[in-house]
Amino acid sequence: MYSTEVCPYCIRAEQLLQRKGVTAIEKIRVDLQPELRAGMVEKTGRRTVPQIFINEQHVGGYDDLAALDQAGLLNALLAN
């Protein structure tokens, strides 16, 4: 997950994933390493954080993650 320390949506995404049983979240902090933001934009086409990947599949930001959960699709994605 591409994130920053103070991003409330990054915190919410992490909390949602933890509620789903995810114990290890690899965070790429673009506030500490701004040069990594260019790679994030190249991979995702987006400039905002969080940008979340599950099993190397880009799922989007927090709103996208929450929508997957609401649609009942997040559990299956996490099970892969």
Secondary structure by P-SEA (a helix, b strand, c coil): cccccccaaaaaaaaaaaaacccccccccccccccaaaaaaaaccccccccccccccccccaaaaaaaaaaccaaaaaac
